[in-house]
Amino acid sequence: MLKEGIYEEIISEKLKRDLKALEIGDFEVGREDIDVEEARKVLSSYVSAVTRKALEYVRDSCSDDKEALFSQIETCNDVITALGERLDEEEFKALRISEEGEVLTSIYSRLNSVRGIRSAKAVRPATPISQSSLFTGSHCEPSMLEELKKEIATSDSIDMLVSFIKWSGLRCIIEELKDFTENRHGRLRVITTSYMEATDYKAVLELSRLKNTEVKISYDVDRTRLHAKAYLFKRETGFSTAYIGSSNISNPALTSGLEWNIKVTEKDSFDILKKFEATFESYWNDSEFVHFCGESEQDAERLRAALSRSRQGRDDSYVEFDIQPYHYQKEMLEKLRVEREVFGRHKNLLVAATCREP
């Protein structure tokens, strides 16, 4: 029996009959056409759900595990064959599943000396890299910290977007990051902030000293647009993964805290991964986030001042001002400059709110 409420379900022949019976009664049924641009994603999701249900039926009808696996593979191959015949494409016939029922887990060169030192079994995260999963900080699930270490060890490039970085958390993964950037020549990019003086200066400095690593910082300490905690592990194999949730780089957040983080994969959440990449790039190219170089005394002094601003404010004997316009103030100043220099208008009024964001 269909319940009252909202839906977002493909109308099958069976559902169409059920809806017709409802419309005869006192119910109003909402429908809309499938969007052509979204059709591929929506229809493939529906077929996936139908296939999963069919495979459950096939498995339950078999007497043992070996027969169940073989029957499920045969069923999938029948679907693939039908697609190949429908499209008259040999490529689809070549996508039939091998009868052995195996899964490719890794490919490494035998000449890779680093691999030779390690155990014969390739390092990989405990959770799937093809299926999304949720971390809640429970003792009954894999450790967030251990998973991050394994994600780092198996990535080709890494992007981190975190509101603050503590040395207590960074030191838990610093050796893995060193191996990633120095021995494996991986690229690491980090975006963080000085908001609430929560970031540790030492953590940012150590990150900036890693090879193939770039760090960008927002120096807006009074308000912030960045409160995200997200990590993207890119893999050239097409099995990229991302963690999005509540864990900053701190020891409690990565070890004992009841932090919630969802792991999304390129294989089953392709659109989310692409949106992550695009949004990260937009932040990376935003003038609010400034490149930090640990070798630059000017950069180091600016960060130290930003991270100790509240303490300086409480010391009446010494007050240091580091006046820098916020991103929105820069836009106003640029418009004011255009009015004066381009249009010759020297009588201008700027209006700003007197209250601050909480």
C-alpha positions, 0 to 999 in steps of 0.5 A: 500500500502506497503511503501519502507523502513525497516520492522520487521514483521511476514509474514502472508498469506495476507502479502505474497500475497502483497509481491508477487505482489511487487516482480513481479514489480521492488521491491526487498524484504528482508526476513530472517527466524525466529530465533528459539531462538527468536521464542517464543517472536516474535510469541507471540507478533504477536499473541497478536497484532492479538488478540488485533485487533480481540477484537476491532472488537468484541467490535465494533460489540456489542450493550452495554458494558456488552455484549462487555466485555462478547464477548471479554472474550468468544473470548479469551477463544476460543483461550485458548481452542484451545491451550489446545486442540492443546497441549492436556494439561488440564493446558491450559483449566484451564487458561480460563478467568472467566466470571465475568471479574475481575482482581486480584489487591492485596493479604494481610493477615488480621492479618497484623497490618500495613495494618490494620492501613491503609485504606481498599484500598491497596496502589498501583501506579497510572500507571499499574504494568503490562504495560509499560508507559512513564513519561515526567514531564507533569502536566497532568500525575502522579507525578514521585515522588508520583509514586516512593513513591507508588512503594517503599511502594509495593516492596519487594526489591529495587535497585537504580543506580543513578549518583548522589544523592542530599539531596533535593531529598532524603528527599522527599522519606526518610520516605518511605525508612525508612518504607520499610527497617525498618518496612517491612524489605525490602532490599535496594541497591544503586550505585552512584558516586562522579563524579563532586562533585554533590552527597551530603555527607549528602544524602549518610550518611543518606542512609547508616544509614538505616537498610537492606541498602547497598551503593556503590560508584565510587570515580572516580571524573575525568571521569565516566562510570556511568551516568545512572538513574534507579530504580528497584522495585522487587516484589515476585508476579511477577509484578516487575517494573523499571524506566529508564531515566533522573531523579537522586535523586534530588528535581527538577528531581523528582518534577518539572523538565521536566525529561523523564523516561520510566516505564517498567514492568516484565509482558510486558518487561521481557527481559529488567527487566532481563537485568537490574538485570544482569547489576546491579549485574555486577556493584555491583560486580565491584571493581570500586564501593566501599562499603560505611559504614557511621559508618567508619570514613575512609569511611566518610573521603574518601567521604568528600574528594572526594566531596570537591576535586575541592574546595580544589584544589582552596585553595592554602593554603591547598592541600590534595591528595587522590591517588587511582588508577582507575579501568583500572590502577589497571588492568595495575598494576596487569599485571605489577606485573605478568610480574615481579613476575611470568615471571621475566621480569623487563624491561617493558613499559607502554603506556597511552594516554595524553589527558583526556576524556571530 
